[in-house]
Amino acid sequence: MVSKYVTYIVRRVVASLIAIFAIITINFILFRVLPGNPVQLLFRNPRLTLEQIKTLEAEFGLDKPLLDQFLIYLANVARGNLGISFFYKTPVINVLIPRLINSIILVLPATITAILLGILTGMIAAWKRASKTDVAILTTAMGLYSLPTFWLGGVLILISIYYIKLPISGMLTYGVTYPDLTSYLADFSRHFILPYTTLTLVTYGEFTIILRNTLIDVLTEDYIMAARAQGIPTFRLLSKHALRNAMLPTASIIAINLGLVVAGAVLTETVFSWPGIGRLIYDAILNRDYPVLQGAFIVVTISVVLANFIADLIYGYLDPRVRR
Amino acid sequence: MSKRVLSLGSVSTLGLVVISLILVTSLQHSIVVYPQQSGATVFRVGWGGTSFDTFNPFTTYAQISLWATTDVYDTLVRFDKTYSTFIPDLAESWTMNSTTVVFRLVSNATFHDGVKVTAEDVKYSFELANQSWSRLAPSVEMVESIQVLDEYTIAFKCKSTAIFMLTAASTIPVVPKHIWVNVSDPSTYPDYPPVGSGPFKVTDYKEGQYIVLEKNPNFFRKSWLPKVDKVIIAFYSDVTAASNALRAGDIDAVGPYIPVAMIDEIRSNPEMDVIVPPGVMYFYLAFNVYPQGRGNPTLKDPVVRKALAHAVNVSYLADLAWHGYAKPLATVLPTTHMFYNPNLVPYEFNLTLASKMLDDANYTVGPDGVRRAPDGTQLKYTLLVPSNMPEAVRVAQQIAQWWSQIGVRADVEAMDTGSMAAIIWTKDESGNTTLGHDMDIWDWFFSPNDPTVLSIFLSNQVIMGTSDSGYVNPEYDAMYEEMMRAPDIETVKRLAWQMQEMIHEDLPYLPLYEVLPPQAYVKKFTGFETDWPGGPFGGYDWTVFLKVQPTTLATPTTSPTTTIQTTTPTTTPPTEAFPTSLVVGVGLAIVVIIVVLGLIIMRRR
């Protein structure tokens, strides 16, 4: 049994490595297919000389054939070198890491809250299936899930400007000196509330709906009927017999969402000027900053693959059939 | 078993309760203002334009980077708001003859690290600026040689006339040689923290968040010492986010402009003011007239271009797009430019005349309502426009509508500027750059003292990727050369005017309107000028950070309105209970993750 599980793990590791390599390759091609190149955007400068354009192209490695560019890129990625940003003119890793941390600070708590809120509301909705409560929960979840992030963010900003007076941008009040850690944390959380609330509200509906639907499916199974016939109380029936089986699809969505935490949240970060990786990616696309784009996508890819890998492991552990 | 699953539900509930608790408590403390350094005045300006890139003055291409360091580095001279008068900065005086300029430096200037500023630093800075990787290389092109005469005297010999040397001297930042000489690769040097000799120094910077500038009390010219202790430049995703931050009280001023939709709102707030300074940016419609270009060949006929120009109402467009915050323009330089030709007027809007011109030139209307050239080519064009400028897209659609009334069809295609550039500057079979489009609407920003902007119409600019019209006219080229060698400023001006008349007549560009960038600030700050081209917060005014001051300082008679440091002396805000709950909340969140993961793993034990 154990040896079978080990082979399973090895198979998953190999599959993950192949996935990462494939994505690194696609990653390279994808941005080269985008029309326009970074130097061309700088072209819009009447004071740039032809010699300068050539120098810039050489500096960015854009004068070499595509295959050479790709090999250089592969070799660098293997060495953990993500290159120099065209726009910031500094190593990509120096730009990426602080942005990544900022994103995780915002997105991880919001995702966890969304998961908790989703599980709770989904359970209640399935339990009270077809009642007014169910309709209310479902409508709210679907409504919020389909709301454009920038709209909800905009509304919260207006509410803040006129009523609750919370800061609407950035992570901290810039330029203040904090007498102690307490006031630092207090200032941070005041900045944190609005983007966090927005992100939670627009994402939790996904979990609600999936959990509710799988739970309802499970509740119609024969063994539930049998359990009901035994006179097991509804709540116990739900939690002991039903939720366990219904958690499987939800668990995989949770794994993927946790993996995506490092991708940040472009819209929320933009609306609230949160200095996260999502906004960095957006700016990098506009500037055709290939190294930053590639670096960001590699980080995101690897963490999603990693999250999937962990989910696979858990599945393999949970469900012996998967291992074969 | 059931207990474990049950706890999943209860843990969710508990977690949510704690989180909402945190939310509510923090809302209760929302009026808390955090104590600043006692007595320090801080001016916070929000920037919603293109992001900050680097402190390195030789490699930056971002306006915000130039603006943020404009008072960190000194230049030899500075210009005033007319851009035609130069005032001393590091150079206390200068003498000029036809090809040589000699600057005499002040002797008491020091860099932020305490080292004296000497002529060697100036020479080294100009040499760095002249490297091929440097953005500033074209500005110092005319310098033939630099000679250090003594510690505080430096002479520049120019290849041609020396009149543009002062412009260069106002552009090249003076950096410390003793630091830069040890930099292995200045072309990728981030230059943080930047060491200059200016009235401000950079004390903090977080990429994507903010820059903190602090007053340099050792600055040599005491009359320029800043009135505030700190300036904070905060970066925003866009101008909407920045303007919202102003409304929320996060910042004191917004640049480079505020959205037109927010002007009334901000103006109605008694604590804020909106200003409408002269502009430095204009929109134009470019026709592809390049002889080797691939666009619709009918655009090479000047009659067609003139007819199209007569079918565009630029005054209407200025109003349509910017609701009164734009002015129709008749030439290819904004009105603030020192060489702007005021004698030119826009083509008269007259659809009948436009139709008649096309009729007379034998462009007859076909069965589908679209005109055809005698050779059968349809007057059917694709009009490219940047999608990130919604007002320009509206303008393009309006133009297409007018043209349809004279039998010309234009299909508006909005796209990002990278894609636009790729369509415009394309390669032909032999690998040369050519122009692939019909026409485009785009914008230019021009610093008001820069004569080289007229170079965008030179014949060689297509391969450079600057010209989107492909204008080729040897007469124009010759005139430009003559201008660069002109003996005096009057000659430069006369030639610049003639060149604009030539463009007006030949119409490679149809100028549309210049934008007056509305900017906003809170009235508790004052002292700066509001009529610089580009405005105080547009990234062009180097004096704003030196002059800005709290209103209470400027007019002591008025009742002291709240300034940042005086807002409610909340020494001990009731923050105690709140962060405790925060700490508990964070701790709980971590516990919740562990529990959830544990549950999933152990569920099937």
Interface residues (C-beta under 8 A of the other chain):
Chain A: L34 P35 G36 N37 Q40 L41 L42 F43 R44 N45 P46 R47 L48 T49 L50 E51 Q52 I53 T55 L56 E59 I84 F87 Y88 K89 T90 V95 P98 R99 N102 P109 I112 T113 I115 L116 L117 I119 L120 M123 I157 S160 I161 I164 K165 L166 P167 I168 S169 G170 M171 T173 Y174 G175 V176 T177 Y178 P179 L181 T182 S183 L185 A186 D187 S189 R190 I193 T197 R236 S239 K240 L243 R244 M247 A251 E269 T270 V271 F272 S273 P275 R279 L280 D283 L286 R288 I314 Y317 L318 D319
Chain B: M1 S2 V5 L6 L8 G9 V11 S12 T13 G15 L16 I19 I22 L23 S26 L27 H29 S30 I31 V32 Y34 P35 Q36 Q37 V42 R44 G46 S51 D53 T54 N56 T59 Y61 S132 W133 S134 R135 A137 P138 S139 E141 S187 T188 P190 K206 E207 G208 Q209 Y210 V212 K230 I232 A234 F235 Y236 S237 D238 A241 A242 N244 A245 R247 A248 G249 D250 N388 D416 T417 G418 S419 M420 A421 A422 I423 W425 D450 T452 V453 S455 I456 Q461 I463 M464 G465 T466 P573 T575 E576 F578 P579 L582 V583 A589 V592 I593 V596 I600 I601 R603 R604
